[in-house]
Amino acid sequence: MNGERTKAAKDLKPGDELLIHIHGYEWTVRVLVLSDKRGSATVARTLYEEGEESRAKRALEVEKRRRFNEPASTLKGRPTKRDRRVLDDWREGE
């Protein structure tokens, strides 16, 4: 928030600028208005605005990911026993 690391419980006020990281993407938004109750996503979009630079930066990141997919991004944790056997079979075939 406003260029500093904060905890999620930090109080916001109109005019605050937030840098949000989600799954490798980055948004920079400015709080316009605060709501006193939860609402739908369409209502929430009216409470903040995203900068043009933020949109362009995220679009560039999407384009990069579309052109080059990181092979390690699909790996989830340690290999299973089946994965090890497949790898061993592949190595023996060389």
Backbone bond lengths (Angstrom), bond angles and torsions (degrees), N, CA, C in turn:
res aa  C-N    CA-C-N  psi(-1)  N-CA   C-N-CA  omega(-1)  CA-C   N-CA-C  phi
1 M - - - 1.441 - - 1.528 108.40 -
2 N 1.287 116.28 125.70 1.461 122.45 179.02 1.530 112.51 52.00
3 G 1.318 115.89 38.80 1.454 121.11 176.66 1.514 115.56 82.74
4 E 1.329 118.66 5.42 1.461 122.14 179.77 1.523 110.06 -123.98
5 R 1.337 115.52 150.24 1.464 120.11 175.96 1.531 108.48 -73.07
6 T 1.324 115.91 136.78 1.460 120.14 178.86 1.515 109.67 -139.05
7 K 1.307 115.66 167.39 1.455 121.55 174.84 1.526 108.38 -89.32
8 A 1.321 115.58 161.99 1.465 120.82 -177.31 1.532 112.68 -63.71
9 A 1.320 118.83 -25.58 1.458 122.31 -176.98 1.529 113.09 -81.67
10 K 1.314 118.44 -0.51 1.465 121.99 -178.26 1.530 109.70 -63.80
11 D 1.319 117.02 134.33 1.460 121.72 179.64 1.522 110.62 -72.02
12 L 1.322 115.34 138.27 1.461 121.95 177.18 1.508 109.89 -100.49
13 K 1.322 115.50 158.70 1.461 121.03 171.67 1.529 107.28 -142.59
14 P 1.306 117.77 156.64 1.464 119.45 178.93 1.529 110.86 -56.51
15 G 1.312 115.67 137.19 1.457 121.56 -179.10 1.514 113.47 100.85
16 D 1.338 117.68 -15.55 1.460 120.73 177.87 1.528 109.78 -66.33
17 E 1.329 115.64 144.37 1.460 121.35 178.08 1.523 108.22 -111.14
18 L 1.337 116.16 129.78 1.453 121.86 -177.21 1.516 110.63 -115.33
19 L 1.322 116.15 139.09 1.457 122.75 172.57 1.519 106.05 -109.78
20 I 1.333 116.65 115.16 1.462 122.14 -172.34 1.523 108.99 -115.36
21 H 1.346 116.62 128.61 1.462 123.09 177.33 1.525 108.50 -110.61
22 I 1.340 117.27 123.49 1.461 121.60 176.05 1.525 108.10 -138.52
23 H 1.326 116.70 117.72 1.474 123.57 176.98 1.524 112.75 50.42
24 G 1.307 117.42 44.56 1.458 120.69 176.70 1.520 114.49 83.86
25 Y 1.307 118.62 -3.94 1.461 121.96 176.90 1.521 108.42 -102.07
26 E 1.311 115.49 155.11 1.463 120.80 -175.09 1.532 109.79 -131.07
27 W 1.321 116.18 130.03 1.458 123.05 176.49 1.516 108.37 -117.33
28 T 1.331 116.91 141.37 1.455 122.37 170.11 1.524 106.45 -118.62
29 V 1.324 116.44 113.85 1.462 121.07 -177.09 1.519 110.09 -125.28
30 R 1.324 115.00 153.15 1.466 121.59 177.07 1.519 107.80 -116.55
31 V 1.331 116.31 129.71 1.463 122.20 -179.22 1.523 108.28 -73.87
32 L 1.342 116.58 125.63 1.462 121.56 178.51 1.523 111.20 -96.18
33 V 1.339 115.52 -49.18 1.466 121.63 -175.63 1.523 107.75 -143.23
34 L 1.329 117.02 149.07 1.462 121.59 174.02 1.522 109.16 -103.99
35 S 1.323 115.70 144.49 1.451 121.56 178.15 1.524 108.64 -106.89
36 D 1.324 116.31 147.47 1.457 119.23 -179.87 1.522 112.35 -91.37
37 K 1.344 118.09 -3.07 1.460 120.69 177.84 1.522 110.35 -144.21
38 R 1.330 115.06 160.25 1.461 120.92 177.46 1.514 109.87 -69.12
39 G 1.321 115.50 146.20 1.453 119.28 178.69 1.514 110.33 -144.68
40 S 1.304 115.05 -171.67 1.463 120.63 -178.75 1.526 110.11 -77.31
41 A 1.311 115.68 168.46 1.460 121.34 179.89 1.526 111.08 -64.52
42 T 1.322 117.49 -34.29 1.465 119.92 179.80 1.528 111.00 -65.94
43 V 1.332 116.85 -36.72 1.463 120.70 176.81 1.524 109.54 -71.33
44 A 1.339 116.87 -40.17 1.468 121.37 -178.78 1.528 110.76 -61.19
45 R 1.323 118.13 -36.22 1.469 120.80 -179.65 1.526 112.80 -63.12
46 T 1.299 117.46 -22.20 1.461 120.32 179.23 1.531 111.85 -82.64
47 L 1.327 117.50 -9.63 1.463 121.74 -176.15 1.526 113.27 -89.39
48 Y 1.336 117.58 -11.33 1.459 121.35 -179.36 1.519 109.35 -143.21
49 E 1.329 115.44 166.28 1.459 119.36 173.65 1.517 108.36 -135.82
50 E 1.321 114.14 141.44 1.458 120.29 178.73 1.518 108.44 -98.68
51 G 1.317 115.42 137.52 1.455 120.27 -179.87 1.524 112.31 -70.12
52 E 1.312 116.19 152.10 1.462 122.09 179.94 1.529 110.38 -62.99
53 E 1.321 116.59 -37.55 1.470 120.80 179.17 1.526 110.53 -63.34
54 S 1.325 117.11 -38.76 1.460 122.24 179.01 1.527 110.66 -63.74
55 R 1.326 116.62 -44.47 1.471 120.81 178.71 1.521 111.33 -61.23
56 A 1.340 116.00 -44.18 1.461 120.44 -178.38 1.530 110.47 -65.59
57 K 1.321 116.62 -40.93 1.456 120.89 179.78 1.524 110.98 -63.88
58 R 1.321 117.02 -42.42 1.463 121.40 179.27 1.523 111.07 -68.19
59 A 1.333 117.72 -38.62 1.471 120.72 177.54 1.526 110.63 -63.31
60 L 1.323 116.96 -38.02 1.461 121.06 177.18 1.529 110.39 -64.79
61 E 1.326 116.92 -40.83 1.469 121.15 178.53 1.531 110.91 -64.91
62 V 1.328 117.24 -39.97 1.465 121.12 177.32 1.525 109.99 -62.41
63 E 1.318 116.64 -43.30 1.462 121.00 179.37 1.529 111.38 -63.45
64 K 1.329 116.69 -41.98 1.470 120.62 177.63 1.523 110.59 -60.20
65 R 1.324 116.51 -45.89 1.465 120.50 -178.56 1.517 111.65 -67.03
66 R 1.318 116.83 -31.70 1.458 119.88 179.31 1.523 110.42 -70.19
67 R 1.324 116.87 -37.70 1.464 121.12 -178.80 1.521 112.66 -78.49
68 F 1.320 117.87 -35.49 1.454 121.05 -178.26 1.518 109.47 -133.70
69 N 1.326 115.83 112.46 1.455 120.44 179.75 1.521 108.74 -94.66
70 E 1.297 117.98 123.50 1.457 123.34 178.95 1.529 108.93 -67.48
71 P 1.337 118.92 118.51 1.467 120.80 -177.92 1.525 113.27 -59.86
72 A 1.305 117.97 -34.39 1.460 120.62 -177.52 1.525 112.66 -74.04
73 S 1.319 118.46 -11.62 1.467 120.23 -177.55 1.521 112.41 -68.09
74 T 1.342 117.79 -20.87 1.460 120.08 179.99 1.524 112.49 -88.25
75 L 1.339 117.65 -11.53 1.456 120.64 -179.76 1.523 110.53 -74.94
76 K 1.314 115.37 135.87 1.454 120.15 -179.65 1.526 108.06 -128.86
77 G 1.304 118.10 98.98 1.450 122.07 176.24 1.518 113.40 74.90
78 R 1.314 115.35 -157.80 1.459 121.41 -177.77 1.524 110.91 -77.33
79 P 1.341 116.90 153.09 1.470 119.42 176.81 1.528 110.53 -66.05
80 T 1.314 116.07 147.49 1.461 121.01 176.92 1.522 109.22 -83.17
81 K 1.316 115.62 173.77 1.461 120.20 177.92 1.530 109.46 -61.35
82 R 1.322 116.37 -39.56 1.472 120.41 178.92 1.528 110.46 -63.64
83 D 1.331 116.97 -43.02 1.469 120.77 177.91 1.528 110.94 -59.09
84 R 1.341 116.32 -42.26 1.458 120.35 -179.96 1.520 110.68 -63.72
85 R 1.330 117.30 -42.27 1.464 120.79 179.74 1.522 111.12 -64.28
86 V 1.317 116.85 -41.50 1.466 119.99 177.78 1.514 110.09 -62.34
87 L 1.319 117.73 -42.55 1.453 122.15 178.76 1.533 111.08 -64.61
88 D 1.335 116.71 -41.98 1.473 120.44 177.38 1.522 110.95 -61.91
89 D 1.344 117.08 -43.57 1.469 120.87 177.95 1.509 111.36 -61.30
90 W 1.299 115.64 -39.61 1.481 120.22 179.38 1.520 111.11 -65.39
91 R 1.341 115.97 -42.95 1.460 120.34 179.90 1.530 111.46 -64.97
92 E 1.327 118.44 -37.92 1.464 121.70 179.69 1.513 111.50 -68.19
93 G 1.303 116.63 -26.01 1.467 121.30 -179.38 1.522 113.24 -75.12
94 E 1.337 118.77 -13.72 1.466 121.43 -177.78 1.490 112.65 -72.56
